[in-house]
Amino acid sequence: MATVYLVVTIILYTSFVYADDGWFWHVTDFHYDPTYLDVALSCNRNASERGEFGDSWCDSPWKLVTSSIEAMRDKEPNVDFIIWTGDSTPHIKDNVASHDMYRDIVRNITRELKSKFNSTPVYPVFGNHDYYPAHQFPPNNNLMYNEIYEGWKDWINDDGQKTNFQKGAYYTVKISTGLRIMSLNTNLYYRSDKISRLYRYSDPADQFQWMAETLEHAKNNSERVIIMSHVPPGVIATEKATWMYPQFNHRFNEIILEYSDIISGLYFGHEHMDNFRISYKSGSPVVVHLCAPSVTPWTYIPGGQGDGEPTRNPGIRLVRYDRMTGQPQEVRQYHLDFKLSNVNKVANWTLEYSMPADYQMKDLTPSSFHGLLERMKSKGSAEFTDYAMRRYVGGASNDRRVTHCSSQACKKPFICSIGNVDLAEFEFCDSDGSSRSPAFG
């Protein structure tokens, strides 16, 4: 009996010693509208009753922004760091916006994060809306890069990254656990950035070269890397197009695959919806892209009219990760029923789901995500129904476009976009979600 007790004690002690997990928050797409309480520039004609915590047809009021950050602090204040993946400014036209407006919005949210998490480093990136005029990020030094760097430099905490930031708003940080954070400005590759198209840049701001060189250096020094940015690579399921110019999307994916053995995960915003993608190498899943949902409940209206997309709730995301490898261990997705909060005059942020448990996954490795994708392909898949609902952060529970998307024809673009991050792969994707393209085989 004593021997058994000793063995159990040793096993428990060993597990305790080597289980070094930490937490970080991922927050994205605040899209704060400073005019929400008066002229409401981000709202469209359907916004009839603007509540204090937001409206489906508007960007975020300041009360929603501060509520989300306060919820992060209240749910888990002791995080190792925060990932902030951009788009802090509203969806408004350039003729009613200005450089000063956008700069001041980013500064205000920066101050709010510093106030609520005063000793916690935040690793931020620009979103495509965080530059004036919107989307037009230049591949060279400019006033916005310089001004925002002054507010973020104590988080970056490395004067050696100043040149990279001022050149293209990208940087890298080696954190205390030995992991490397790589913060990219993928807005340079965005299809709405006319500068890249007009001047036919093959490598805007030399970011691809820097990205490959930094990953090569990390590999040579046995470092694991967490990559974050705003605009994700991959195909938009509903549009059959990439967010990035195709050549940039292809090159980004090439680099990711080349260094997939040291990349612990990729984290993005931009899409406002909860989703994931998987990169494959020689047919095997090697890295997972996690796209977090937005804080703003703003609804996109294709063509500027119609009913728009299903309602989505604001979301914030907490990630438990292995401090040694960077591998995510758990994702806790929180959301705010903003309509109910408007009625009750109180913001009640609640846990929507936890991954891997609520998807019946063993863990959050690429192979487990692949297994989930395979289960989602089957007819009547409960996993796909859950995924479709969670894309809208609990806001589409009564929307038939979501609740009744169970046919193979309805599911196909979503399934294909998860497992085919390159356009050539997606275009050759069969109805079962597999790709016949040799592009990345």
Solvent accessible surface area in square Angstrom, and as a share of the most:
residue,aa,sasa,rsa
1,M,198,0.89
2,A,82,0.64
3,T,96,0.56
4,V,93,0.54
5,Y,159,0.61
6,L,104,0.52
7,V,74,0.42
8,V,71,0.41
9,T,59,0.34
10,I,95,0.48
11,I,102,0.52
12,L,115,0.57
13,Y,144,0.55
14,T,61,0.35
15,S,61,0.40
16,F,163,0.68
17,V,74,0.43
18,Y,169,0.64
19,A,71,0.55
20,D,51,0.26
21,D,49,0.25
22,G,0,0.00
23,W,51,0.18
24,F,0,0.00
25,W,0,0.00
26,H,1,0.00
27,V,1,0.00
28,T,0,0.00
29,D,0,0.00
30,F,0,0.00
31,H,0,0.00
32,Y,28,0.11
33,D,2,0.01
34,P,55,0.35
35,T,19,0.11
36,Y,4,0.01
37,L,152,0.76
38,D,93,0.48
39,V,104,0.60
40,A,9,0.07
41,L,63,0.31
42,S,8,0.05
43,C,28,0.17
44,N,47,0.24
45,R,179,0.65
46,N,58,0.30
47,A,18,0.14
48,S,100,0.65
49,E,151,0.68
50,R,99,0.36
51,G,15,0.14
52,E,48,0.21
53,F,6,0.03
54,G,0,0.00
55,D,16,0.08
56,S,11,0.07
57,W,47,0.17
58,C,0,0.00
59,D,0,0.00
60,S,0,0.00
61,P,5,0.03
62,W,87,0.31
63,K,98,0.42
64,L,0,0.00
65,V,0,0.00
66,T,22,0.13
67,S,10,0.07
68,S,0,0.00
69,I,0,0.00
70,E,61,0.27
71,A,8,0.06
72,M,0,0.00
73,R,86,0.31
74,D,97,0.50
75,K,81,0.34
76,E,36,0.16
77,P,66,0.41
78,N,123,0.63
79,V,13,0.07
80,D,42,0.22
81,F,2,0.01
82,I,0,0.00
83,I,0,0.00
84,W,2,0.01
85,T,0,0.00
86,G,1,0.01
87,D,2,0.01
88,S,1,0.01
89,T,0,0.00
90,P,0,0.00
91,H,34,0.15
92,I,20,0.10
93,K,154,0.65
94,D,55,0.29
95,N,127,0.65
96,V,68,0.39
97,A,13,0.10
98,S,44,0.28
99,H,39,0.18
100,D,74,0.38
101,M,42,0.19
102,Y,0,0.00
103,R,39,0.14
104,D,54,0.28
105,I,4,0.02
106,V,3,0.01
107,R,87,0.32
108,N,50,0.25
109,I,0,0.00
110,T,7,0.04
111,R,142,0.52
112,E,26,0.11
113,L,0,0.00
114,K,56,0.24
115,S,76,0.49
116,K,42,0.18
117,F,8,0.03
118,N,129,0.66
119,S,105,0.68
120,T,15,0.08
121,P,44,0.27
122,V,0,0.00
123,Y,9,0.04
124,P,0,0.00
125,V,5,0.03
126,F,4,0.02
127,G,0,0.00
128,N,1,0.01
129,H,24,0.11
130,D,3,0.01
131,Y,27,0.10
132,Y,69,0.26
133,P,55,0.35
134,A,11,0.08
135,H,39,0.17
136,Q,29,0.13
137,F,1,0.00
138,P,15,0.10
139,P,15,0.10
140,N,76,0.39
141,N,78,0.40
142,N,22,0.11
143,L,106,0.53
144,M,1,0.01
145,Y,0,0.00
146,N,47,0.24
147,E,33,0.15
148,I,4,0.02
149,Y,4,0.01
150,E,92,0.41
151,G,25,0.24
152,W,3,0.01
153,K,86,0.37
154,D,87,0.45
155,W,19,0.06
156,I,1,0.00
157,N,125,0.64
158,D,59,0.30
159,D,123,0.64
160,G,56,0.54
161,Q,21,0.10
162,K,82,0.35
163,T,99,0.58
164,N,27,0.14
165,F,1,0.01
166,Q,41,0.18
167,K,72,0.30
168,G,0,0.00
169,A,3,0.02
170,Y,3,0.01
171,Y,1,0.00
172,T,10,0.06
173,V,15,0.09
174,K,108,0.46
175,I,21,0.11
176,S,123,0.79
177,T,40,0.23
178,G,28,0.27
179,L,1,0.00
180,R,28,0.10
181,I,0,0.00
182,M,0,0.00
183,S,0,0.00
184,L,1,0.01
185,N,1,0.01
186,T,0,0.00
187,N,0,0.00
188,L,0,0.00
189,Y,1,0.00
190,Y,22,0.08
191,R,89,0.32
192,S,41,0.26
193,D,0,0.00
194,K,118,0.50
195,I,41,0.21
196,S,6,0.04
197,R,140,0.51
198,L,126,0.63
199,Y,138,0.53
200,R,210,0.77
201,Y,75,0.29
202,S,99,0.64
203,D,34,0.18
204,P,0,0.00
205,A,7,0.06
206,D,61,0.31
207,Q,1,0.00
208,F,7,0.03
209,Q,104,0.46
210,W,33,0.11
211,M,1,0.00
212,A,21,0.16
213,E,98,0.44
214,T,16,0.09
215,L,0,0.00
216,E,71,0.32
217,H,102,0.46
218,A,0,0.00
219,K,87,0.37
220,N,110,0.56
221,N,76,0.39
222,S,105,0.68
223,E,10,0.05
224,R,73,0.27
225,V,0,0.00
226,I,0,0.00
227,I,0,0.00
228,M,0,0.00
229,S,0,0.00
230,H,1,0.00
231,V,0,0.00
232,P,0,0.00
233,P,0,0.00
234,G,0,0.00
235,V,0,0.00
236,I,16,0.08
237,A,11,0.09
238,T,99,0.58
239,E,89,0.40
240,K,141,0.60
241,A,26,0.20
242,T,2,0.01
243,W,43,0.15
244,M,0,0.00
245,Y,23,0.09
246,P,69,0.43
247,Q,106,0.47
248,F,2,0.01
249,N,1,0.01
250,H,68,0.30
251,R,89,0.33
252,F,0,0.00
253,N,2,0.01
254,E,65,0.29
255,I,0,0.00
256,I,0,0.00
257,L,19,0.10
258,E,94,0.42
259,Y,12,0.05
260,S,11,0.07
261,D,81,0.42
262,I,15,0.08
263,I,6,0.03
264,S,9,0.06
265,G,4,0.04
266,L,1,0.00
267,Y,1,0.00
268,F,0,0.00
269,G,0,0.00
270,H,17,0.08
271,E,21,0.09
272,H,10,0.05
273,M,26,0.11
274,D,11,0.06
275,N,8,0.04
276,F,5,0.02
277,R,9,0.03
278,I,1,0.00
279,S,2,0.01
280,Y,40,0.15
281,K,84,0.36
282,S,90,0.58
283,G,60,0.57
284,S,58,0.37
285,P,30,0.19
286,V,39,0.22
287,V,2,0.01
288,V,13,0.08
289,H,0,0.00
290,L,9,0.04
291,C,0,0.00
292,A,1,0.01
293,P,3,0.02
294,S,1,0.01
295,V,0,0.00
296,T,0,0.00
297,P,0,0.00
298,W,48,0.17
299,T,5,0.03
300,Y,89,0.34
301,I,20,0.10
302,P,75,0.47
303,G,80,0.77
304,G,48,0.46
305,Q,119,0.53
306,G,48,0.46
307,D,117,0.61
308,G,11,0.11
309,E,47,0.21
310,P,10,0.06
311,T,34,0.20
312,R,6,0.02
313,N,8,0.04
314,P,0,0.00
315,G,0,0.00
316,I,2,0.01
317,R,4,0.01
318,L,2,0.01
319,V,0,0.00
320,R,67,0.24
321,Y,0,0.00
322,D,29,0.15
323,R,67,0.25
324,M,129,0.58
325,T,53,0.31
326,G,0,0.00
327,Q,34,0.15
328,P,9,0.05
329,Q,53,0.24
330,E,22,0.10
331,V,2,0.01
332,R,78,0.29
333,Q,0,0.00
334,Y,18,0.07
335,H,29,0.13
336,L,0,0.00
337,D,60,0.31
338,F,2,0.01
339,K,108,0.46
340,L,99,0.49
341,S,4,0.03
342,N,24,0.12
343,V,113,0.65
344,N,84,0.43
345,K,135,0.57
346,V,97,0.56
347,A,31,0.24
348,N,97,0.50
349,W,13,0.04
350,T,54,0.31
351,L,89,0.44
352,E,42,0.19
353,Y,6,0.02
354,S,18,0.11
355,M,10,0.04
356,P,22,0.14
357,A,70,0.55
358,D,55,0.28
359,Y,4,0.02
360,Q,128,0.57
361,M,16,0.07
362,K,187,0.79
363,D,44,0.23
364,L,2,0.01
365,T,42,0.24
366,P,27,0.17
367,S,72,0.46
368,S,18,0.12
369,F,1,0.00
370,H,58,0.26
371,G,25,0.24
372,L,0,0.00
373,L,4,0.02
374,E,77,0.35
375,R,84,0.31
376,M,0,0.00
377,K,37,0.16
378,S,59,0.38
379,K,189,0.80
380,G,60,0.58
381,S,9,0.06
382,A,69,0.54
383,E,30,0.13
384,F,4,0.02
385,T,59,0.34
386,D,48,0.25
387,Y,9,0.03
388,A,7,0.06
389,M,48,0.21
390,R,39,0.14
391,R,23,0.08
392,Y,21,0.08
393,V,0,0.00
394,G,34,0.33
395,G,20,0.19
396,A,2,0.01
397,S,63,0.40
398,N,146,0.75
399,D,28,0.14
400,R,165,0.60
401,R,131,0.48
402,V,10,0.06
403,T,49,0.28
404,H,106,0.48
405,C,10,0.06
406,S,61,0.39
407,S,64,0.41
408,Q,75,0.33
409,A,87,0.67
410,C,45,0.27
411,K,3,0.01
412,K,75,0.32
413,P,30,0.19
414,F,33,0.14
415,I,5,0.03
416,C,1,0.01
417,S,10,0.06
418,I,2,0.01
419,G,11,0.11
420,N,4,0.02
421,V,8,0.05
422,D,7,0.03
423,L,40,0.20
424,A,36,0.28
425,E,18,0.08
426,F,16,0.07
427,E,120,0.54
428,F,92,0.38
429,C,8,0.05
430,D,43,0.22
431,S,74,0.48
432,D,76,0.39
433,G,6,0.05
434,S,49,0.31
435,S,43,0.27
436,R,153,0.56
437,S,16,0.10
438,P,121,0.76
439,A,45,0.35
440,F,30,0.13
441,G,72,0.69
